Amino acid sequence: HVSTLLALLQVLAALNVNGAATGSTNGLHVSPNGRFLLRKDATPFFWQGDTAWGLFNLVNLSAAQDYLEDRKSKGFNVIQVFLTAKWMPTNMVGQAPFVNNDPSRLDSGFFDHVESVLRKSESLDLFVCLGVGEPFRPDALCRVTHPRQAYDYGWALGRRLAGHTNIIWNLGQDWHAVRDGVDSRPLIRATAEGIADAVN
């Protein structure tokens, strides 16, 4: 989706400073014309992605590790994953990502599992395109409705995951930034700013 790509490029631009390795993008940055991704040595990054939306939620760590090893052996370099979605509100052991449905309060057990999967993907030199846009959806279980709340959500995510060098932050998640008269772009921008402030 175009809206997803634009949101992703916006976050990468916010996280990157003149192509330096910053935050969680391992040197990936947006090209000067804003149309594609470059590695930190300025060579183009070819996105060979596979989709595993439920990797954090629908399988255990052992199965996730097996999947990542299989995809690495097949030549993939990006795994596209949702942090959460209303159709998978918890992980395999019943942990939800947020405490009391507050997106600025991250559940430690849930994110311990997320980080275990991220570490495995890092060890295989795989990027994880992390979809964090669920709270912007009007039908989400845990909603973000104000830019300050969106900033806090982004900051909490960035602070918790700042140590990982293989995250490509993606704020799109099967929805349009402007839909049915609702403009979510201020929430997207505020979340991107929160992530950037936390990881830089």
Salt bridges, closest charged atoms under 4 A:
ASP50 OD2 - ARG71 NE 2.53
GLU69 OE2 - LYS120 NZ 2.62
ASP70 OD2 - ARG71 NH1 2.29
ASP70 OD1 - LYS74 NZ 2.62
ASP112 OD1 - ARG160 NH2 2.59
GLU115 OE2 - ARG160 NE 2.59
GLU115 OE1 - HIS164 NE2 2.62
GLU122 OE1 - HIS164 ND1 2.95
GLU134 OE1 - ARG137 NE 3.92
ASP139 OD2 - LYS86 NZ 2.94
ASP139 OD1 - ARG137 NE 3.14
ASP152 OD1 - ARG148 NH2 2.80
ASP174 OD1 - HIS1 NE2 3.88
ASP180 OD2 - ARG179 NE 3.83
ASP183 OD2 - ARG185 NH2 2.88
